[in-house]
């Protein structure tokens, strides 16, 4: 079994805008994932609310960095 560590931060401005950052690591040289980052914002959309989020994570070997987008409607 090996030790792992994880950490994350989120800065929220008026519940409408967020910046995020996180990190996963261990003492092993086999880790391929590194820094995670993202942002999100909320917008009024008619009578509902639309949230748009983006997240990315660095990958050191084998693949390009991971990119994710999401849309969320709150009714």
Buried (B, 14 or more C-beta within 10 A) or exposed (E): EEEEEEEEEEEEEEEEEBEBBBBBBEEEEEBEBEEBBBBBEBEEEEEEBBBEBBBBBBEEEEEEBEEEEEEEEEE
